[in-house]
Amino acid sequence: MAKPSAKINIAPLGDRVVLKRAEAESTTAGGIVLPDAAKDKPQRGEVVAVGDGHVKDDGTKVPLTVKEGDTVIFSSYAGDEIKIGDDELLLLRESDILATC
């Protein structure tokens, strides 16, 4: 997994999470080299920043279950792609995260 080029200065709000997507596989299990157009975007990434949690109906704040540095699996069409400097990141809600690894 590619590491961010520098400490990313972003603070997501509420239940939002910022991820650095894992690198796409460049070869198949059989050793065939894939061109860029044939690579699927991975559904795995590393958490770069987390919001401070979501607010329940009674006004109490619930902290997020993921933390910076966690490796997670997320929905394939989840979130918004953003670019900060040279880093391509994904901004999504915690509910779009399916599992931690």
TARA-V773550 format. One line per field, one symbol per residue. psi: psi as a letter, one per 20 degrees, with the letter a starting at -180 (. if undefined). Layout:
psi = ???
//
This chain:
psi = ppqqhrppnpnqqckqppqoqqqqpiqrhijppprhhipqpqkqrpphqqajrqprhjiqpoqqhqrpiqprprqhkqappqpocipprporqhiiphrq.
//
